[in-house]
Amino acid sequence: MGLDFTAIDFETANSSNASACAVGLARVRDGRIVARAGWLIQPPPGHDAFFEVNMGIHGIHPEDVSDAPTWSAQLDDLSAFAGADVLVAHNAGFDMAVLRAACDVTGDTCPPYRYACSLQMARRLYDLDSYRLPSVAAAAGFSGFAHHDAAADALACAHIVIDAARRTGASDMAELAEAAGVEVRRIKVPAPLAA
């Protein structure tokens, strides 16, 4: 078993964690990026207002997602891409909250993914003035990407984790988590209600 994981990044339409409007994914096998994907998402009803501040960050507008799949329609594609991988995101608490909140408001079952945070890894393994994604990615040898493009951000995250494994000599996610002093957590999924 090698360094296998899927890096993920969400962009949101507004301050609601459920307002996913884009996702980016990068699959890593044995420490190499082998597949990339990204697509727009119609945020769930009631969470679909686009705030100016969010549009200013990622450049996605309501008309951009008018023909995009809904959260529920794209969830199978997301799950098929990630499979049973550990998900890794830069500030993973945010991205896992988006995944869970969007599922909660749509009534979809949230996959109980295991996940790790590249931001936490970076804070323990790099000595930088800033631990924002572009700064850490540059330190990992990956720069010049379109920050806040979900697919580009997922790719940058993948490069950080690959570099972190190289720096620590870790050969898989369990070894990397231990070497970096971070936990591989599991998304907390609400228990089904008793009948």
C-alpha positions in Angstrom: 0.0 0.0 0.0 1.4 3.4 -1.0 0.5 7.0 -0.5 -3.1 6.9 -1.7 -5.7 9.6 -1.1 -8.0 12.1 -2.8 -7.5 15.8 -2.3 -10.8 17.8 -2.3 -11.8 21.5 -2.3 -15.2 23.1 -2.3 -16.2 26.7 -3.1 -19.4 28.1 -1.6 -21.9 30.6 -2.9 -22.4 32.3 0.5 -21.7 31.9 4.2 -23.7 28.7 4.5 -21.6 25.6 4.6 -24.4 23.9 2.6 -24.0 26.3 -0.4 -21.4 24.3 -2.4 -21.1 25.8 -5.9 -18.0 24.0 -7.1 -15.8 21.0 -6.2 -12.3 20.0 -7.2 -10.7 16.6 -6.8 -7.3 15.1 -7.3 -6.6 11.3 -6.9 -3.2 10.2 -5.7 -1.9 6.7 -6.0 1.5 5.6 -4.7 2.5 9.3 -4.3 1.5 10.3 -7.8 -1.4 12.3 -9.1 -3.3 10.0 -11.4 -6.6 11.7 -12.0 -8.2 15.2 -11.6 -11.8 16.4 -11.8 -13.8 19.4 -11.0 -17.3 20.7 -11.7 -19.8 23.4 -10.8 -22.8 22.6 -8.5 -26.2 24.2 -8.1 -26.3 25.0 -4.4 -29.2 23.4 -2.5 -32.5 25.5 -2.5 -32.5 27.9 0.4 -28.7 28.0 0.3 -28.4 29.2 -3.3 -27.9 33.0 -2.9 -24.6 34.2 -4.2 -22.9 36.7 -2.0 -20.8 39.4 -3.5 -17.8 38.5 -1.3 -17.9 34.9 -2.4 -18.2 35.8 -6.1 -15.3 38.2 -5.6 -13.2 35.3 -4.2 -13.9 32.5 -6.7 -15.6 34.3 -9.6 -18.5 31.9 -9.8 -21.9 33.6 -10.4 -25.5 32.3 -10.3 -25.7 32.1 -14.1 -22.6 29.9 -14.1 -24.4 27.1 -12.2 -27.9 27.4 -13.8 -27.3 24.2 -15.8 -24.9 22.5 -13.3 -26.0 19.4 -11.5 -27.7 19.8 -8.1 -25.9 18.6 -5.0 -27.9 15.4 -4.9 -27.3 14.7 -8.7 -23.5 15.1 -8.4 -22.9 13.3 -5.1 -22.6 9.9 -6.7 -19.9 11.3 -9.1 -18.0 12.8 -6.2 -18.3 9.5 -4.3 -17.3 7.4 -7.3 -14.2 9.6 -7.8 -13.1 9.5 -4.2 -14.0 5.8 -3.6 -12.9 4.7 -0.1 -9.9 7.1 0.0 -8.9 9.3 2.8 -9.9 12.8 1.8 -7.4 15.6 2.3 -8.2 19.3 2.2 -6.4 22.5 3.1 -8.4 23.5 6.2 -10.3 20.2 6.0 -12.8 21.2 8.7 -14.3 23.6 6.3 -14.5 21.2 3.4 -15.9 18.4 5.5 -18.5 20.8 7.0 -19.6 21.6 3.4 -19.9 18.0 2.5 -21.9 17.2 5.6 -24.1 20.4 5.6 -25.1 20.0 1.9 -26.1 16.4 2.6 -28.0 17.4 5.7 -30.1 20.0 3.8 -30.8 17.8 0.8 -31.5 14.7 2.8 -28.7 12.8 1.2 -26.7 10.3 3.2 -23.3 11.8 3.9 -20.5 9.3 3.1 -18.6 8.7 6.4 -15.2 9.6 4.9 -12.0 9.6 6.8 -10.1 12.8 6.3 -6.9 14.7 7.1 -5.9 18.3 6.9 -3.0 19.6 4.8 -3.0 22.9 6.7 -2.4 21.1 10.0 0.4 19.1 8.3 2.0 22.2 6.9 2.0 24.0 10.3 4.0 21.1 11.7 6.3 20.4 8.8 7.0 23.8 7.2 8.5 27.0 8.6 6.6 29.7 6.7 5.3 33.2 7.3 1.9 32.2 5.9 0.2 28.8 5.8 -2.4 29.9 3.2 -2.7 27.4 0.4 -0.6 29.4 -2.2 2.3 29.8 0.2 2.4 26.2 1.3 2.0 24.9 -2.2 4.9 27.1 -3.3 7.0 25.7 -0.5 6.0 22.2 -1.8 7.2 23.2 -5.3 3.8 23.9 -6.9 3.0 27.5 -7.7 1.3 29.7 -10.2 -2.1 28.0 -9.9 -5.5 29.8 -10.0 -6.2 30.0 -6.3 -10.0 29.6 -5.4 -10.5 27.5 -8.6 -11.7 24.3 -6.8 -9.9 21.9 -9.2 -6.6 23.9 -9.0 -6.9 24.1 -5.2 -7.4 20.4 -4.9 -4.3 19.8 -7.1 -2.3 22.2 -4.9 -3.4 20.3 -1.8 -2.3 17.0 -3.4 1.1 18.4 -4.1 1.5 19.6 -0.5 0.6 16.1 0.9 3.0 14.4 -1.5 5.7 16.8 -0.5 4.9 16.3 3.2 5.3 12.6 2.7 8.6 13.1 1.0 9.9 15.3 3.8 8.9 12.8 6.5 9.7 9.6 4.6 6.1 8.4 5.0 5.0 5.7 2.6 1.2 5.9 3.3 -1.4 8.2 4.9 -1.2 6.5 8.3 2.6 7.0 8.5 2.3 10.6 7.2 -0.4 11.5 9.8 1.8 10.0 12.6 4.9 11.8 11.3 3.1 15.1 11.0 1.3 14.7 14.4 -2.1 15.0 12.9 -5.2 12.8 13.1 -7.0 11.1 10.4 -10.6 11.8 11.5 -14.0 10.6 10.3 -16.9 12.8 9.3 -19.5 12.6 12.0 -22.7 11.4 10.4 -25.9 11.7 12.4 -27.3 8.3 13.5 -30.6 7.4 11.8 -33.7 8.2 13.9 -35.3 5.2 15.5 -38.7 4.2 14.0 
